[in-house]
Amino acid sequence: MGVIRKPNTQDDYYLTFSAMQPQGLAWTHEPGSLIDSYLKFMANSFADFDNDICDVADDFVPTTMKYTIPEWLSALELKSTGNDAQDRANIIAQLTMTGSTNPNFYINYANGSGYSIRVKEYGPIITGIYRCGDACATMNDISEMFAVTFISENQEDLAPLEQSMSDILPAWVKCYFVYQPLNND
């Protein structure tokens, strides 16, 4: 594939190896000679190896993978569609969804569950947000680095929202869930 880095061709290697050969009568550079045949063999081997290395590099990145799609599907507990492009898109969507910290992502995710929410983000220690006994960040403790409040505007029962969000939120985010109907007055 060679998307991340384009592999060198057999001709690239052949020209490089030819240029590295010593000059002189003992080193014939004639086409079809033993040395020429050996250089072509080596150029072909190096080009094949380079192509394989580029494929491996492509498989490290979900957007360009082709050989490790089944492993990614298994790791993310997704089902194959039988179409590599669609499977790759599903993997990327799952990876994007998991651990995201973009407020719009959570708003759209909650909308999919029937909730209309607003998101308030806070830094480490905020008066009026943290309660006595809450774990929060200090200069010596960075276990809680980020707090966020999800405010439901249309549903009082927050348990399903809390459950679905707990599956996708990063561990370092402290979450609060509040019902506050939108006041249309």
Helices and strands as residue ranges (DSSP letters): H 10-20, H 34-59, H 69-75, H 84-97, H 103-112, E 117-122, E 146-152, H 159-168, E 173-179
